[in-house]
């Protein structure tokens, strides 16, 4: 437990940031689950829409520094690969 005034402030700031980061990461995971569910159903139009929403959200939180930019790129790449694999025109 913090005893100094500046340490108490730092603790309050960390709690706020932690809550905000959890909010964005939870949203990212929810969109990811929705996307994979639409892939499983085979709905290409819905999957494409969810893919763009998901990528926009991932890039947004990478820009805020919540996740690392390399992690964001890796996640986007995996989403694109899953989409292309599911709806490949063979």
Secondary structure by P-SEA (a helix, b strand, c coil): ccccaaaaaaaaaaaaaaaaaaaaaaaaaaaaaaaaaaaaaccaaaaaaaaaaaaaaaaaaaaaccccaaaaaaaaaaaaaaaaaacccc
